[in-house]
Amino acid sequence: MDHRRSGVADAIAALCDGIDALYVATPVSSHLELATFAAGAGCHVLIEKPLSAGLGHSSPLVQLARSRSLCVGVAHYRRPSPVIRWLRTTIRLGLFGPPRSARVQFSMPFAPSQDVPMAWRYDRATAGGGVLADAGSHRLDILSILFGPPVSLIANFLDVTAGGCEPTAQVSLAWRDELIAQLDVAWRAQRQD
């Protein structure tokens, strides 16, 4: 382990001394490492989404948490929302008939210059992705809660920043029962939905 990682591990261990849980809300590139150090120090961990910048990196963290009987989770805080619970119940009871399609749109002003502290969201190495990972992930999670896992998903990035992140994305989803959904997410210079 290099000295920087050792220093971070020691700092997290000191931070976790005397607390039960830690919330990791740093840029995405450090989520997995900090969460692993916190679990290693015996803390339950809630991690801001996404967990990491790629797929398949979470297994060691999951194994560590299980071996120490710790709870480790990703902060999809919209799940317990009363309106989401109501929608889920309404759909499951079939009160409006079987769902056939869904359309979700998200847009907010976000076009930072490099000197703005949140500009890291436009750098793929730090953010792990753009608007789809940041804001779209919540909407994809809600669609999965309401309708179950889709059988197909196609994503299109309409443009890419110099740092490699998508400020706009369109996602088409389909389920076995012929339900389809369209998700449009965008960081725009001005317009907000």
C-alpha positions in Angstrom: 0.0 0.0 0.0 1.4 3.4 -0.9 1.8 6.2 1.7 -1.1 8.2 0.4 -3.5 5.2 0.7 -2.1 4.3 4.1 -2.7 7.9 5.2 -6.2 7.8 3.9 -6.9 4.5 5.6 -5.5 5.8 8.9 -7.6 9.0 8.6 -10.8 7.0 7.9 -10.0 4.7 10.8 -9.6 7.7 13.1 -12.8 9.2 11.8 -14.7 5.9 12.3 -13.5 5.6 15.9 -16.6 6.1 18.1 -19.2 6.3 15.3 -21.5 3.7 13.9 -21.9 4.8 10.3 -20.3 7.0 7.7 -21.8 8.7 4.7 -19.5 8.9 1.7 -20.5 11.9 -0.5 -17.2 12.7 -2.3 -16.5 12.7 -6.0 -17.3 9.3 -7.5 -13.7 8.3 -8.1 -13.1 8.0 -4.4 -16.4 6.4 -3.3 -15.3 2.8 -3.4 -11.9 3.3 -1.8 -13.3 5.4 1.1 -16.3 3.0 1.6 -13.9 0.1 1.8 -11.6 1.9 4.3 -14.7 2.8 6.5 -16.0 -0.8 6.4 -12.5 -2.0 7.2 -12.6 0.3 10.3 -15.9 -1.3 11.3 -18.4 1.3 10.2 -21.7 0.8 8.4 -21.5 2.8 5.2 -24.0 4.7 3.0 -22.4 5.8 -0.3 -23.7 8.5 -2.6 -24.5 7.1 -6.0 -23.0 5.8 -8.2 -20.9 3.4 -6.1 -18.0 3.5 -8.6 -17.0 4.7 -12.0 -17.4 1.2 -13.5 -19.1 -2.1 -13.2 -17.9 -5.1 -11.2 -15.8 -3.3 -8.7 -18.0 -3.7 -5.6 -17.4 -7.4 -4.8 -14.5 -6.9 -2.4 -16.5 -4.2 -0.5 -19.6 -6.5 -0.4 -17.5 -9.4 0.9 -15.8 -7.2 3.5 -19.2 -5.9 4.8 -20.7 -9.4 5.0 -17.6 -10.8 6.8 -18.0 -8.0 9.4 -21.9 -8.0 9.5 -22.0 -4.4 8.3 -24.6 -2.7 6.3 -23.3 -1.0 3.1 -25.7 0.7 0.7 -26.0 3.2 -2.1 -28.1 6.3 -1.4 -31.1 6.0 -3.6 -33.1 8.3 -1.3 -36.2 8.6 -3.5 -37.2 5.0 -2.9 -39.2 5.6 0.3 -40.9 8.7 -1.1 -44.6 8.7 -0.4 -45.4 9.4 -4.1 -43.2 6.5 -5.2 -44.9 4.2 -2.7 -48.3 5.4 -3.9 -47.4 4.9 -7.6 -46.0 1.4 -6.9 -49.2 0.4 -5.0 -51.5 1.9 -7.7 -49.6 0.1 -10.5 -49.6 -3.3 -8.6 -53.3 -3.1 -7.9 -54.0 -2.2 -11.5 -56.1 0.8 -10.5 -55.5 2.5 -13.9 -55.2 -0.7 -15.9 -51.9 -2.2 -17.1 -49.1 0.3 -17.7 -48.2 0.6 -21.4 -45.6 3.4 -21.5 -43.8 5.8 -19.3 -41.9 9.0 -20.2 -39.5 10.6 -17.8 -37.8 13.9 -18.4 -35.2 15.7 -16.3 -33.4 18.9 -17.1 -31.5 21.4 -15.0 -29.2 24.3 -15.6 -25.6 23.0 -15.3 -22.8 24.2 -17.5 -19.9 25.0 -15.2 -16.7 26.7 -16.2 -13.5 25.0 -15.0 -13.1 27.3 -12.0 -16.5 26.3 -10.5 -16.1 23.7 -7.6 -18.7 21.3 -9.2 -16.9 21.2 -12.5 -15.5 17.8 -11.5 -18.9 16.4 -12.7 -17.8 17.0 -16.3 -14.6 14.9 -15.8 -15.2 11.2 -16.4 -12.1 10.1 -14.4 -13.5 11.8 -11.3 -17.3 11.6 -11.9 -17.5 8.2 -13.5 -20.1 9.5 -15.9 -22.3 12.5 -16.7 -26.0 13.3 -16.2 -27.1 9.7 -16.7 -25.0 8.4 -13.8 -25.7 11.5 -11.7 -29.4 12.3 -12.1 -30.6 9.6 -14.5 -29.7 6.8 -12.1 -32.4 8.0 -9.7 -35.0 7.9 -12.5 -33.8 4.5 -13.7 -34.0 3.2 -10.2 -37.6 4.5 -9.9 -38.6 2.8 -13.2 -37.2 -0.5 -11.9 -39.0 -0.1 -8.6 -42.3 0.6 -10.4 -42.0 -2.0 -13.2 -39.3 -4.4 -12.2 -36.0 -5.0 -14.1 -36.3 -4.2 -17.8 -35.4 -6.8 -20.4 -33.7 -4.3 -22.7 -32.1 -0.9 -22.4 -30.5 1.3 -25.1 -28.7 4.5 -24.2 -27.7 7.3 -26.5 -25.4 10.1 -25.5 -26.2 13.1 -27.6 -23.0 15.0 -26.8 -19.9 14.6 -24.7 -17.9 17.2 -22.7 -14.1 17.6 -23.1 -13.8 15.6 -19.9 -15.7 12.7 -21.5 -19.0 13.0 -19.7 -22.4 13.2 -21.3 -24.5 16.3 -20.5 -27.5 14.8 -22.3 -28.7 11.3 -22.7 -31.7 9.4 -23.9 -32.5 5.9 -22.7 -35.2 3.5 -24.1 -36.3 0.6 -21.9 -38.6 -2.3 -22.5 -40.2 -5.0 -20.3 -41.5 -8.5 -21.1 -45.2 -7.4 -21.0 -44.6 -4.9 -23.8 -44.3 -1.9 -21.5 -41.9 0.7 -22.9 -40.3 3.8 -21.3 -38.3 6.7 -22.5 -35.9 8.6 -20.2 -34.5 11.9 -21.3 -31.9 13.6 -19.0 -30.0 16.8 -19.6 -27.7 19.4 -18.0 -28.4 22.5 -20.0 -27.1 26.0 -19.9 -30.4 27.6 -19.0 -33.6 25.6 -19.3 -35.0 23.6 -16.4 -37.9 21.2 -16.4 
